[in-house]
Amino acid sequence: MKITMIGTGYVGLVSGVCFSDFGHDVVCVDKDPRKIELLRQGKAPIYEPGLEDLMAKNVAAGRLSFTLDLAAAVAGADAVFIAVGTPTRRGDGHADLTYVMAAAEEIAAAITDYTVVVTKSTVPVGTNRAVKQVIRKTRPDAEFDVASNPEFLREGAAIDDFMRPDRVVVGASSDRAREVMGEVYRPLFLREFPVLFTDLETAEMIKYAANAFLATKITFINEIAQLCERVGADVKQVAQGMGLDGRIGNKFLHAGPGYGGSCFPKDTQALARMGQDHAVPMQITETVIKVNDEIKRRMIDKIVDLCDGSVNGKTVAVLGVTFKPNTDDMRDAPSLTIVPALVGGGAKVRVVDPQGRAEGEALLPGVHWFDDAYKAAQKADCVVILTEWNEFRALDLVKLGKRMASPRMADLRNVYSAKDAKKAGFVAYVSVGR
């Protein structure tokens, strides 16, 4: 099949590359000449393990290409995917659909034969029907259907998630559209991965409901962690005891500095706004948003307390600033709340992150960047583990502590233990929920 992917951001690029690996002919479109030039050189504008190798394989096979010419890419396509950004709209919390609707208008002008226009971007309920109206208004003669196909990719594990999904959700309102989408995902049918066909509104809602639930699970264990600290319990063991219950499961029960990233913050905000608009307040989701913000600020207090009540004039080494490991994504990362607060408090902040510097330099002014954790810790008063990259999971704590002016650690991902730190010579150690 001929597939066109509009948008070469995280979702669009990963999806386009993986579809080409299914054997489809895929053209990825973007308006940014810099991105397209990078892609044609075999370089991905985002960091995702294994992505560049998979790109190279399918470009060499002639199944994958990149272009600025949307009209040429859409002409003759069986399915055109919209995978553009839907950031939170300033001022009201709604998802900004500007790019989605602009893409719909351009697609409408370029359609030549029957085409299924598939919304891959995360959009509020009702958006796909609005996309259909835009296309119909622009091209009353066009032969097309609209489908909803939300993504469920974890950054850092996106290729495996695409190739071995828990489920694929497709919202469609015609048999013809379902038939095309069935062909698009045929390799997954053959391997018996579940593909769920629904109506448009249900598919749109599944995405928001899933992300809000996961954000709730993270926030719940973080709130339990705070209580554990007060009563003397260990949140890691609490989470283990909870997770052994098959009704709960052990995923997303890791206490830390709060959720961030490209999905959970904006999707919980959008769901809360949808509830308000329809007079069905999403009270749990609204509370999750509030508590998550409080958790990030509580981490600042932990670090300040560790530094005897003030970070003014102190040197603080921060290990990891991306919202999670194995990605370069800084969107709504806890570091964007915590690091500026440290800088504002007078701290001299040193930062180490394997992939975060490219975005982080602009987002975190006033910090000093290092390539090595031990160098960043030289004469430091405190070291903070903020993102659990593998490089920070197996540190030589004795070596680290000896380099510091005052060996203190704020382990906000519970990578180590108070026993480990004390044995290595640290004079103070704090974690989350223990």
C-alpha positions as CSV (number, residue, x, y, z in Angstrom):
1,M,0.0,0.0,0.0
2,K,1.0,3.6,-0.5
3,I,1.0,5.5,2.8
4,T,1.7,9.2,3.4
5,M,2.7,10.4,6.8
6,I,2.3,14.1,7.5
7,G,4.6,15.3,10.3
8,T,8.0,13.9,11.1
9,G,7.9,14.5,14.8
10,Y,8.1,11.6,17.3
11,V,4.8,9.9,16.4
12,G,5.0,10.5,12.6
13,L,8.5,9.5,12.1
14,V,8.4,6.3,14.2
15,S,5.1,5.3,12.6
16,G,6.2,6.0,9.1
17,V,9.5,4.1,9.4
18,C,7.7,1.1,11.0
19,F,5.0,1.1,8.3
20,S,7.8,0.9,5.7
21,D,9.3,-2.0,7.6
22,F,5.9,-3.7,7.3
23,G,6.5,-3.6,3.5
24,H,4.4,-0.5,2.6
25,D,5.6,2.3,0.4
26,V,5.8,5.3,2.8
27,V,6.5,9.0,2.1
28,C,7.0,11.2,5.2
29,V,6.2,14.8,4.7
30,D,7.2,17.9,6.7
31,K,7.2,21.6,6.2
32,D,10.6,22.1,7.9
33,P,13.4,21.9,5.3
34,R,16.0,21.3,8.0
35,K,14.2,18.1,9.2
36,I,13.8,16.8,5.7
37,E,17.4,17.4,4.8
38,L,18.5,15.6,8.0
39,L,16.3,12.7,7.2
40,R,17.6,12.4,3.7
41,Q,21.1,12.2,5.2
42,G,19.9,9.3,7.3
43,K,19.8,11.3,10.6
44,A,16.7,11.4,12.8
45,P,15.8,14.8,14.3
46,I,14.8,12.9,17.5
47,Y,16.6,10.3,19.6
48,E,14.9,6.9,19.7
49,P,17.0,3.8,20.1
50,G,17.2,1.8,16.8
51,L,15.3,4.4,14.7
52,E,18.2,5.5,12.4
53,D,19.1,1.9,11.6
54,L,15.6,1.0,10.7
55,M,15.3,4.2,8.6
56,A,18.5,3.2,6.7
57,K,17.3,-0.3,6.0
58,N,14.0,0.8,4.5
59,V,15.4,3.8,2.5
60,A,17.9,1.3,1.0
61,A,15.0,-1.0,0.1
62,G,13.2,1.8,-1.7
63,R,10.2,1.8,0.6
64,L,10.8,5.0,2.6
65,S,11.4,8.5,1.4
66,F,11.1,12.1,2.7
67,T,9.7,15.2,1.1
68,L,8.5,18.8,1.5
69,D,5.9,18.3,-1.3
70,L,2.6,17.3,0.4
71,A,0.5,17.4,-2.7
72,A,2.8,15.0,-4.6
73,A,2.9,12.7,-1.5
74,V,-0.8,12.6,-1.1
75,A,-1.7,12.0,-4.7
76,G,-2.6,8.4,-5.2
77,A,-2.1,7.4,-1.5
78,D,-4.3,4.7,0.0
79,A,-4.0,6.2,3.5
80,V,-2.8,9.6,4.6
81,F,-1.9,9.9,8.3
82,I,-2.0,13.2,10.1
83,A,0.7,13.1,12.8
84,V,1.2,16.8,13.5
85,G,1.5,18.4,16.9
86,T,-1.5,19.1,19.2
87,P,0.1,21.1,22.0
88,T,-1.8,22.5,24.9
89,R,-3.4,25.8,23.8
90,R,-2.3,28.7,25.9
91,G,-4.8,30.1,28.3
92,D,-7.5,27.4,28.3
93,G,-5.9,24.0,28.4
94,H,-7.5,22.8,25.2
95,A,-5.5,20.8,22.6
96,D,-4.5,23.2,19.8
97,L,-5.9,21.7,16.6
98,T,-4.4,24.4,14.3
99,Y,-1.9,22.1,12.6
100,V,-4.4,19.2,12.3
101,M,-7.0,21.4,10.5
102,A,-4.4,23.0,8.3
103,A,-3.2,19.5,7.3
104,A,-6.7,18.5,6.5
105,E,-7.2,21.4,4.1
106,E,-4.0,20.6,2.3
107,I,-4.8,16.9,2.1
108,A,-8.3,17.8,0.6
109,A,-6.7,19.8,-2.2
110,A,-4.3,17.0,-3.1
111,I,-6.6,13.9,-3.0
112,T,-6.8,12.2,-6.4
113,D,-8.5,8.8,-5.6
114,Y,-10.3,7.2,-2.7
115,T,-8.2,7.9,0.3
116,V,-8.5,7.1,4.0
117,V,-7.4,10.2,6.0
118,V,-6.2,8.9,9.4
119,T,-5.7,11.1,12.4
120,K,-2.7,9.7,14.3
121,S,-2.3,12.9,16.4
122,T,-3.9,12.9,19.8
123,V,-7.1,14.9,19.4
124,P,-10.2,15.6,21.5
125,V,-13.4,13.7,20.9
126,G,-15.2,15.0,17.9
127,T,-12.1,16.1,16.0
128,N,-12.2,13.4,13.4
129,R,-15.7,14.4,12.4
130,A,-14.5,18.1,12.2
131,V,-11.6,16.9,10.0
132,K,-14.2,15.2,7.7
133,Q,-16.2,18.5,7.5
134,V,-13.1,20.5,6.6
135,I,-12.1,18.1,3.8
136,R,-15.7,17.9,2.5
137,K,-16.0,21.7,2.5
138,T,-12.7,22.1,0.7
139,R,-13.3,19.3,-1.8
140,P,-17.0,18.4,-2.1
141,D,-16.1,16.0,-4.9
142,A,-13.4,14.1,-3.0
143,E,-13.9,10.4,-2.4
144,F,-12.5,9.7,1.1
145,D,-13.2,8.4,4.6
146,V,-11.8,9.6,7.9
147,A,-10.4,7.2,10.5
148,S,-9.0,7.6,14.0
149,N,-5.8,5.6,14.9
150,P,-4.4,6.9,18.2
151,E,-0.8,6.0,19.1
152,F,0.4,4.2,22.2
153,L,4.1,4.5,21.9
154,R,6.5,4.8,24.8
155,E,9.5,7.0,24.1
156,G,12.6,4.9,24.4
157,A,10.7,1.7,23.4
158,A,8.7,3.0,20.5
159,I,9.8,0.6,17.8
160,D,9.1,-2.4,19.9
161,D,5.7,-1.0,20.9
162,F,4.8,-0.4,17.3
163,M,5.9,-3.9,16.1
164,R,4.5,-5.7,19.2
165,P,1.7,-3.6,20.4
166,D,-0.6,-4.4,23.3
167,R,-3.4,-3.3,20.9
168,V,-4.1,-1.2,17.9
169,V,-7.2,1.0,18.0
170,V,-8.9,2.0,14.8
171,G,-12.0,4.2,14.7
172,A,-13.9,4.2,11.4
173,S,-17.4,4.7,10.2
174,S,-17.4,2.7,6.9
175,D,-16.6,-0.9,5.9
176,R,-14.3,0.5,3.1
177,A,-12.2,2.4,5.6
178,R,-12.0,-0.6,7.9
179,E,-10.8,-2.7,5.0
180,V,-8.0,-0.2,4.1
181,M,-6.9,0.0,7.7
182,G,-7.0,-3.8,8.0
183,E,-4.5,-3.9,5.1
184,V,-2.3,-1.2,6.7
185,Y,-2.0,-3.4,9.8
186,R,-2.2,-6.8,8.1
187,P,1.3,-7.9,9.5
188,L,-0.1,-7.5,13.0
189,F,-3.2,-9.4,12.2
190,L,-1.1,-12.3,10.9
191,R,0.9,-12.3,14.2
192,E,-2.4,-12.1,16.1
193,F,-1.8,-8.8,17.9
194,P,-5.2,-7.4,18.9
195,V,-6.7,-4.8,16.5
196,L,-9.8,-3.1,17.9
197,F,-12.2,-1.5,15.5
198,T,-14.6,1.1,17.0
199,D,-16.4,4.2,16.0
200,L,-14.5,7.5,15.8
201,E,-15.5,9.0,19.2
202,T,-14.7,5.8,21.0
203,A,-11.2,5.6,19.5
204,E,-10.5,9.2,20.4
205,M,-11.7,8.7,24.0
206,I,-9.6,5.5,24.5
207,K,-6.4,7.4,24.0
208,Y,-7.3,10.1,26.6
209,A,-8.7,7.6,29.1
210,A,-5.6,5.4,28.9
211,N,-3.1,8.2,29.4
212,A,-5.2,9.7,32.2
213,F,-5.3,6.4,34.0
214,L,-1.5,5.9,33.7
215,A,-0.9,9.4,34.9
216,T,-3.2,8.7,37.9
217,K,-1.3,5.5,38.7
218,I,2.0,7.4,38.8
219,T,0.5,10.2,40.9
220,F,-1.1,7.8,43.3
221,I,2.1,6.1,44.2
222,N,3.9,9.4,44.5
223,E,1.3,10.5,47.0
224,I,1.6,7.2,48.8
225,A,5.4,7.8,48.9
226,Q,4.9,11.1,50.7
227,L,2.8,9.3,53.4
228,C,5.4,6.5,53.6
229,E,8.0,9.1,54.5
230,R,5.9,10.3,57.4
231,V,5.0,6.9,58.8
232,G,8.2,5.1,58.2
233,A,7.2,2.7,55.4
234,D,9.1,1.9,52.3
235,V,7.3,2.8,49.1
236,K,9.3,0.4,46.9
237,Q,8.1,-2.5,49.0
238,V,4.6,-1.0,49.1
239,A,4.5,-0.8,45.3
240,Q,5.8,-4.4,45.0
241,G,3.1,-5.6,47.3
242,M,0.5,-3.7,45.3
243,G,1.8,-4.8,42.0
244,L,1.6,-8.5,42.8
245,D,-2.1,-8.1,42.7
246,G,-3.1,-9.0,39.1
247,R,-5.9,-6.4,39.2
248,I,-3.3,-3.7,39.8
249,G,-0.1,-4.8,38.1
250,N,3.4,-3.5,38.8
251,K,3.8,-1.0,35.9
252,F,3.8,2.8,36.6
253,L,4.2,2.2,40.3
254,H,7.6,3.7,40.6
255,A,7.8,6.7,42.9
256,G,9.7,9.7,41.7
257,P,9.6,13.5,40.9
258,G,6.3,13.4,38.9
259,Y,5.4,12.6,35.4
260,G,6.3,14.7,32.3
261,G,6.8,14.2,28.6
262,S,4.9,14.8,25.4
263,C,1.7,13.0,26.4
264,F,0.6,12.8,30.0
265,P,0.7,16.6,30.8
266,K,-1.2,17.8,27.7
267,D,-3.6,14.8,27.6
268,T,-4.7,15.2,31.2
269,Q,-5.2,18.9,30.6
270,A,-7.2,18.3,27.5
271,L,-9.4,15.6,29.2
272,A,-10.1,17.9,32.1
273,R,-11.1,20.7,29.6
274,M,-13.4,18.3,27.7
275,G,-15.1,17.3,31.0
276,Q,-15.7,20.9,31.8
277,D,-17.0,21.7,28.4
278,H,-19.5,18.9,28.6
279,A,-20.5,19.5,32.2
280,V,-18.9,16.2,33.4
281,P,-16.0,17.4,35.5
282,M,-13.1,14.9,35.4
283,Q,-12.4,15.4,39.1
284,I,-9.9,12.6,39.5
285,T,-7.9,13.9,36.5
286,E,-8.0,17.4,37.7
287,T,-6.7,16.3,41.1
288,V,-3.9,14.3,39.4
289,I,-2.8,17.4,37.5
290,K,-2.7,19.5,40.8
291,V,-0.9,16.8,42.8
292,N,1.7,16.2,40.1
293,D,2.6,19.9,40.1
294,E,2.9,19.8,43.9
295,I,5.1,16.7,43.8
296,K,7.6,18.5,41.5
297,R,7.8,21.4,43.9
298,R,8.2,19.0,46.9
299,M,11.4,17.7,45.2
300,I,12.8,21.2,45.4
301,D,12.2,21.2,49.1
302,K,14.0,17.8,49.5
303,I,17.1,19.2,47.8
304,V,17.1,22.4,49.8
305,D,16.7,20.6,53.1
306,L,19.6,18.3,52.1
307,C,21.7,21.4,51.7
308,D,21.0,22.5,55.2
309,G,18.1,24.8,54.3
310,S,19.7,26.8,51.4
311,V,21.3,26.2,48.1
312,N,22.7,29.7,47.8
313,G,26.3,29.5,46.8
314,K,26.2,25.6,46.8
315,T,27.3,23.6,43.8
316,V,24.7,21.0,42.8
317,A,25.3,18.3,40.2
318,V,22.1,17.2,38.5
319,L,22.2,13.8,36.7
320,G,19.5,13.6,34.0
321,V,17.1,16.2,32.8
322,T,15.0,14.5,30.1
323,F,11.6,13.4,31.4
324,K,12.6,9.8,31.2
325,P,15.7,7.8,30.0
326,N,16.3,6.7,26.4
327,T,14.8,9.9,24.9
328,D,15.9,13.5,24.2
329,D,12.5,14.8,25.1
330,M,12.4,17.6,27.6
331,R,8.7,18.5,27.3
332,D,7.2,19.1,30.8
333,A,10.1,17.2,32.4
334,P,10.4,17.6,36.2
335,S,13.8,19.2,35.5
336,L,12.1,22.2,34.0
337,T,10.6,23.0,37.4
338,I,13.4,21.8,39.7
339,V,16.5,23.1,38.0
340,P,15.3,26.7,37.5
341,A,14.3,26.8,41.2
342,L,17.8,25.7,42.2
343,V,19.4,28.3,39.9
344,G,16.9,30.9,41.3
345,G,17.9,29.9,44.8
346,G,21.6,30.8,44.1
347,A,22.9,27.3,43.3
348,K,25.7,26.7,40.8
349,V,24.0,23.9,38.8
350,R,26.0,21.4,36.8
351,V,24.0,19.1,34.4
352,V,24.8,15.8,32.9
353,D,22.4,14.0,30.4
354,P,23.3,11.6,27.6
355,Q,20.8,13.1,25.2
356,G,19.2,16.2,26.8
357,R,21.7,18.9,26.0
358,A,20.5,19.8,22.5
359,E,17.1,20.9,23.9
360,G,18.2,21.6,27.4
361,E,20.7,24.4,26.6
362,A,17.8,26.6,25.6
363,L,15.4,25.4,28.2
364,L,17.7,25.5,31.2
365,P,19.7,28.8,31.1
366,G,22.3,29.5,33.7
367,V,23.5,25.9,34.1
368,H,26.9,24.3,33.2
369,W,26.9,21.2,31.1
370,F,29.2,18.2,31.6
371,D,29.6,14.9,29.8
372,D,30.6,12.9,32.8
373,A,28.9,12.5,36.2
374,Y,32.2,12.3,38.1
375,K,33.5,15.5,36.6
376,A,30.2,17.2,37.4
377,A,30.5,16.1,41.0
378,Q,33.9,17.5,41.5
379,K,33.8,19.7,44.6
380,A,30.0,19.6,44.5
381,D,27.9,20.0,47.7
382,C,25.1,17.8,46.5
383,V,24.3,15.4,43.6
384,V,20.7,14.9,42.4
385,I,19.6,11.9,40.4
386,L,16.7,13.2,38.4
387,T,16.5,10.8,35.4
388,E,17.4,7.1,35.8
389,W,19.6,6.7,32.7
390,N,21.6,3.5,32.8
391,E,24.8,5.6,33.1
392,F,23.5,6.7,36.5
393,R,22.3,3.3,37.7
394,A,25.8,1.8,38.3
395,L,27.8,4.7,39.6
396,D,30.8,4.1,41.7
397,L,29.5,5.8,44.8
398,V,32.8,5.8,46.6
399,K,34.5,7.4,43.7
400,L,31.7,9.9,43.3
401,G,31.6,10.8,47.0
402,K,35.4,11.3,47.3
403,R,35.2,14.0,44.5
404,M,32.5,16.0,46.3
405,A,33.1,18.8,48.7
406,S,30.2,17.4,50.8
407,P,29.0,14.0,49.7
408,R,25.2,14.3,49.8
409,M,22.7,12.7,47.4
410,A,19.1,13.4,46.5
411,D,18.1,10.2,44.8
412,L,14.8,11.2,43.3
413,R,14.4,7.9,41.3
414,N,15.2,5.5,44.2
415,V,18.2,4.0,42.2
416,Y,20.3,3.4,45.3
417,S,19.6,3.0,49.1
418,A,20.6,4.8,52.2
419,K,22.7,1.8,53.1
420,D,24.6,2.0,49.8
421,A,25.2,5.7,50.3
422,K,26.3,5.4,53.9
423,K,28.7,2.6,53.0
424,A,30.2,4.8,50.3
425,G,30.8,7.6,52.7
426,F,27.9,9.9,52.0
427,V,27.1,12.1,55.0
428,A,23.4,12.5,53.8
429,Y,21.1,10.7,51.5
430,V,17.4,11.3,50.7
431,S,15.1,9.4,48.3
432,V,11.4,9.3,47.6
433,G,9.0,7.4,49.9
434,R,11.6,5.7,52.0
